[in-house]
Amino acid sequence: MRALLSVSDKRGIVEFARALAALGWEIVSTGGTAAALKEAGVPVLPIEQVTGFPEIMDGRVKTLHPKVHGGLLARRRHPGDAAALKQHGITPIDLVAVNLYPFRDTVARPDVRFEQAIEQIDIGGPSMLRSAAKNHQDVIVVADPDDYPAVIAALKAGELSPGASPGLRRELAAKVFAHTAAYDAAIHAYLAKDGAAWPEQLTLALERRQTLRYGENPHQAAALYATEEPGIRDLRQLHGKELSFNNLLDVDAAVAAVAAWPDRIACAVIKHTTPCGIALGRSPAQAYERALATDRISAFGSVIAFNQAADRAAADAMRELFVEVVVAPEFRDDALAVLREKKNLRVIALPRLSDRPSWDFKRLRGGFLVQERFRPSRAMDEAAWKVVTRRAPTTDEWRDLRFAWAAVGSVKSNAVLLARDEAAIGIGAGQMSRVDASFLAVHKARQQGHDPAGAVLASDAFFPFPDGVEEAGAAGVRAIIQPGGSVKDDEVTAAADRLALAMVFTGVRQFRH
């Protein structure tokens, strides 16, 4: 029996080769893999002794040869294939262990040059994997080093003999085609990113990260899949029971909600993917206390997010509240010790979101809508902001308008947010009319003991009529920030002037549907 081993990721390859050799397998190998096996004392037949042809072009061409692919593709019980093997002196290859050049890791480096990326496009590796996987009834194919122990165990048990049940052989073959599809998708994404804005085809390569107890409701099955893009795939659960489908939606919303302040300490309290509290502070504990004060009632059973490391003081501050999940870029050891006192509390480490351009997908039945991901830095570009009222904001109002405008972008539309001293005091979310969102923000503020008088207001989209501004002015709001762009902007501005409000147009909408 002959095995061909040629791997970029050399985890476990020496142990795998030793185990195969102990079972009587002949090992054929290439380049760096062959060198590693020889150094470890594993007998190796170099690939050039199989092909009769040296590796050329800096290793670009070494396994693309009939004596390799003939040995992989020959059907063992096919008379014509058997005759071809004999005629051309080809020895069958019965096992292939191959993994591919690290293309995705290479292009993820910010300083990578195009020429470097191209050299990491593997040609021989995918070809061998596909040949072996196509012929998996006769060839065992292994693309994942984590599968080496299972393959050795199955070989010892006689479960991978030709003609045996296809179970593991077929499972490994299916894994190969998923692996090569994801690899090709990464190459396509890289080559297409500087080409057409919207390529004719998009291939999403998704890796299952975990199965979930259920989906949005208990009768719906669910699982978490992740792309190669930084984000949910980087999640690390440090404590607590299994994350649910709804937990994960809230975690994603929570991390996005605090991403607008890369240089400040922010905390958001999330319920049903929208903030019920959000604030800045001089410490994580203070930011939490101020965010909690927005709406203490709604915070029950929430997801809490920090954009800085959570410390012991923040963990102590959360002791009295029932929380589903706490998420932060990292947790101090003493903070973890406190949080782990709550058996079921899920503690999640998730790096801060990058503000670099990327795509955002919204699901439809049978398809996706694709858009440029909303970037907080674009919304906060003050070069396009314009004071449209007779009265300009005061210094304190400008401070709170900046905060409110950054915060309202994470609220479901129609969204209106009241703020004072860089903390939300009332949030009107998901309403069918903007005047109702203004009314609800004022109502929620008063319900929690906050006085709207002197506060500022942010609206994620324009006011289509003066009524929303009038509702805010009647409650004592002193300044408003909104995108502008309504056909009734003049009437809305006139209403603000009548009420002696300051109003700023940003020129950027932050609709979150």
N, C-alpha and C positions, 0 to 999 in steps of 0.2 A: 504494500500500500504506500502510495506517495502523497505527501502533503507539500503544498507550496505556501510559504509564509513570507509576506512582504508588507510590513506595517510602518506607518508613520508614528502612531501612538504605540510605544513599546511596552506599555503596562502589561505585565504578566506574560509576555511573549516567551521569555526564557523558560519559565516554569511550564508553559503550555508545550513548548517544543520538547523539553525533557520528558514530559509525560507521554507525548506521542512516540518519542524514540524508545521509551521503555516498553511500549506496546508493540514495537517492531516496525514502526513507520519510518520510511526514508524521508528526510527533510530536504527540500529544495528551497533556496532563498536568494534574495537579491540585496545588493548594496549594503546599506547600513544595518539592515536586519541580519544579513549573513554575518557581518563583522561582529555584531553583538552576540550572536549564537556561538560563533567560533571562540570568542573570548571567554564565554561561559562554559566551554568544553563540550558543546552539543555538536555532533557530527552533522556537517552541512554539505550539500551538493550545490555549488554556485550555479546560477541560472544560465550562465554562458556555456556551461558544460552540457546543459540540456538542449539549448537552441543551436549550439555550434556557432554562435555569433556574439561578439562582445557588446557590452553596453556602449551606446554612442550618444553623442550630442548632450554631454553632461547628464546622462541618465534619462534623457527624454524618451529614448527608445531602448527598451530592454526586454519587455515581456510581450510586445506585440509581434507574436511569432506563431506560425502554425503548430510548432511542437508544444507550445503552451496552450493555445486555444483549441487545438485538436485534442489534446489530452483532457481538456475540460468539457468539451461539447460532445465527445463521442458517447453514443448511447451503447451501453455495455451489452445489451441483448439484441442489437441491430446488426445483422450480418454484414451489411455494406459498410457500416462504421468500423466494425471489427477488422474488415479487410483493409480499409484505408489506414488504420493504425499500423497494421502489419506491413503494408506496402511501403509506408513512409518512415517506419522505425520510430513511431510515436508511443511513448509510455503514458498510460492513463494517469491523470491526477485525480486523486480521490477526496482530497480535502484542500480547501483554500481558506487561509486566514489573511485578510487584507483590510486595512483601513487607509483612509485617504489623506493626501496632503492637507495641512490645516488652512484651507482657503479662508474660512469664516474668521478664524482667529487673526489671520494676516490682515484682512481688509478692515477689521475692527480697530486696528491701530491708527491713530489720527495722522501719523507721519508716513504712512505707507505710500510708496510710489506705484504708479500703474504697472510698470515693468515687474516690480516685485509681486504684485497681485497675480499677474498673468502666469508667472512661473509656478504659482501654487495651484493652478488648475491641473488636477490629476487626470491623466488619460489612461494609462495602463491599468491603474487600480480599478476604476469603475468598469473597464472592459472585462477584467478577470472576474470581478464580482458578478456582473450580469451573466457572463457565460456560465459560471458555476451555479448561479441561482436558477437560470433557465433549465439546467440539467441536474436539479437538486435531487432527483430520484437516484442519481448515481454519484453525485458529488456533494459533500458536506461543505457548506459555505458559512464562514464566520466573519462578520464585520464589526462586532462589538466585543472588546476585550472582556467585558463582564460575563460573556457567555462561555469563556474558555472552561471554567470548572464544570458547567453542565454538560458540555460536549465530551470532556474526558470521562465523566461519570457515565454518560450514555454509551460511550464506546466500550467501557469496561463491562457494562451490563448487556452488551450486544443489541442495544436498541437502535443503533444507526447502521446496521448491516444492510447492504443493498437488498431491496425487496421487502424490508421490514415496514411496519406501519409508517406512513409519511409524516406523522406528527411533528417531531422536532425538526426534521429536515425541511418540511414546508414552512414551519414557523421561522426558521433561520433565513430561508429564501425570501419570505415576505418582508422580513426585517431589512434585507439587503436592498430591495427595491424602494422601500421607504427612505433608506439612508441615501441612496444615489439620487432619488427625486429631490430630497432636501438639499443635497449638495449642488445639484444643477439649478435649483431655485435660488440659492445664494449667489451663484455665479451670474445668473440672469439679472437678479436685483442689482448687483454691482455694476454690470455693464450697461444696464438700462437707466441708471440713476442720472446720468448726464446726457441722456438722449431725449426721446419724446417724453413730454410731460406725463402723458397717460399711455403707456404701452398697450398694445393690442391684447396682450395676455398677461395676467398676473398669476403666479403660482405661490400659494401660501403653504409653507412647510411648517407644520405644527407638531410639536412633540408632546405626548401626554405626560403631564407632570404628576397628576394624581387623580384617582377616581374619588367622587364625592358621595356623601351619604344620599343626597337627592338634590334636585334643582331648586327652582324658586318655590316649589311646593313639594310636599312629601311624595306625591304620586309620580313625580318626574325624575327619571334617571339623569345623571350628569357627571361630567368629568372636566378637569382643567387641562387645557392644551396651551402651549406657549410657542411663540415664534422665537427666532434667534435675536430679535431686538432686545436691548436692555429694558428691563421692566419686570413684569410679574414672574418671569423665569428666575429672577435673582432673589425671590422671596425665600427667607429662612424662618421657619417657625421655631421659636426658642422655648415655648411653653404652651400648655393648654390643650384642649380637645381639638378634634379635627375641624378645619375651616369648612364652612358651608359655602354653597353657591352665592348666597346673598352676602355673606361675610366678604367674599372676594370682590364682589361688585363695590361694596362700601370701602374696602381697603384701597381699591384703585381710585375711587373718587376722593378719598381722604388724602392720599399722597399728592394728587393733583391740586387739591385745595390749598395746601401749604407750600406749593412749589413756586408761588409768585414772589417769595421773599428770600432769595438765596443768601442775603447778607443780614437778615434779621431773624429773630427767634419767633416762630409762629406755631400756633396750635389750632386745630380744627376739630369740631365735634360733629360727626356725620350720622345722619339717620336717613335711610332709604336713598342713598347716594347724593344727598344734598346737605350742606351744613345747617345745623340748627344753632351753631355757635362758632365764632372764628375771631381770633385776636392775636395781636403781637404783645410781647412782654420782654422784660430785661432778663428773664430766665425761663426755662421750660415750665417750671411750676407756676410762675406768674402768668405766663401766656395761657396755661390751662385754666387757672382760676378765672381769668377774664373771659375766655371762650365759654366756659361753663356758665358764667353769669348771663350770657345772652339769653338762654332759655333752659333753665335747670330742669323743667318738667320733661321736655323732649329729649334731654340728654340721657335719660334712663334707657339702658340697653343699646348704647351707641358704640361707634367706632371712633377712637381718639387717635389723632395723628399729630406728630411733631416733625418739624423739618431739621431739628438738631438732635444730638444724642440726648436721650432721656436719662435724667439723673435721679438720685435718691429722693430729693425734695419733690420732684414731679410724681414719682411713684407713691410717696406718702400722701400727696394731695389727692390722689385718685382712690384712696382706700375706701371711702364711704360711698362711692358711686358704683352701681352695677354697670359694668362695661363688658361688651362682647369681645372687642379686640383693641389692643394698643399697638400702634405701628410707628416706628421711628427708624432713622438710618442706622442707629446702634443704641445699645443700652449699657449703662455702667453696671458693673457687677453688683454693687449694692442696690441699684434700682431693680435688677432682676430678682434679687433675693426677696425684695418686698412683693413684687408682682407675682412671684411664684407661690405666694401664700394663698392666692386664689386659685383653686384647683382647675377650674374650667376656663379661666381667662386666657385668651389666645394672645401671645406676645410675638410680634412679627418684626423682624429686621428687614428693611427694604431700602436700598439706596435711593438717594434723592434723584428726582427725574431730571434728565438732561433737557436743555432748552433747544437742542439742535433740531433742524428740520427732519420730519419723518411723516409717515402716513398714518391716518386714523381710519379705522374700519367700523362701520355701523351695519349691524346685521339686518337682513331682510329674509323673507322666506325664499330660499333658493338663490340667494345672492348677497352681495355686500355693496354698500355705498362707500366710496373711498374719497377722502379729502386730505388736504394738508392738516397736520395736527396743529391745534391752536397753541400758540406760543405766548406765554405771559409777557415776555419782553416786548413783543410787538404791541400789545395792548397798552403797555406802560410807556410807549414812546411819546413824550410830551411835546415833541416838535409840532405835531398837528393839532394839539389842543387849543381851544379858543374860548375865551370868555365872551359870552353873547349878551349878557345883561349889563345894565348901567352900573350895577355894583359888582366889583370884583371880590373874590374870596379874600378873607383875612389870612394871615399866616397860619393860624391854627386851623382854619377851615381848609386851606390847601393841604395841610398835613393829613387831615382826616379824609378829604376827597381822594387823595392818592391811595390811602388804605382801602377805602370803600370801593374804589374802582377795581383794585386788584382782587378784593374779596368777592365781589358780586359775580365775577366770571365763573366761579365754581358753583353757583346757585342755579337750580333748574328754572328755566324761563316759563312764563314771565317772571322776572326776578327783580325785586327791589330790596335794597339793604340800607338800613339806618346805622350810622356809626358815630361814635364819639371817643376821642382819645385813643384812636387806633384799635378800637374793639367794636364788634357788631353789637348793637343793642336791640335790633328788631329785624327780622327777615321775613319777607313775603315771597314765597316760592311756588312755582308751578301753577299760577293762577291763569284763568282763561282771559282775563282783561288786566291791563296794567293799572287801572285805577283800583281794582280789587287787590292787586299786589301791594300798592301803596297803603291801602286801608289795613291790610293784614300785617304789614311791617309795623305800622303804628300801634295796632291792637296788641301784637305780640310784645312790643316794647313795654307798653303800659301794664300788660298782664304780669310781666316779670319785675315791675317796679321801676322801670326806666322812664325818664321824662324825655320825650322827643324834642322838647324845646331846646334849640341851640344845636341840635344834631345836624349831620349832613346826610344826604341820600344819594345812592348810586342806583341807576337803572341800566340793566344789561343791554337794552335796546331802546329806541327812541320812544318818547311819549306821543301817541298818535293824536291825542286831544289834550287840552289844558287841564282836564279833570284830575289827572294823577298828580300834577304839580299843585293844584289847588288843595287837594287832600293833604299833601305833605305840608304846605304852607299853613293850613289851618291848625296843624298839630305843633307848629313852632319850628319846623325844619328851616335852617338858615341858608343852606347851599346845596346845590344839586349838580351831579355829574352824569352825563348820558351821551350816547353817540351822536344824537341829532340825525337829521336826514328825513324827517317827516315832512309831508306837504303842508302841515300845519305848524312847522317850526316857529313861524312868526307869531302865531297865536299863543303857543306854549311859552315863548320868550316874553311876550307881553304880559301873560299871567304872572310869570316870575317877577317881572318888574313891578307890577301892581302890588305884589306881596313883599317887595324889597328883598327878594332872594338873589343870591349870586348863582349863576348857572354856567357850567362849562360843557362845551361839546368836544368830544374826543375824536370823532370821525371814524371810530372803530366799534363795531358791534361785538358783543360777547354772548350771543345766543347759545344756550345749552339746551338742546331739545330733549 
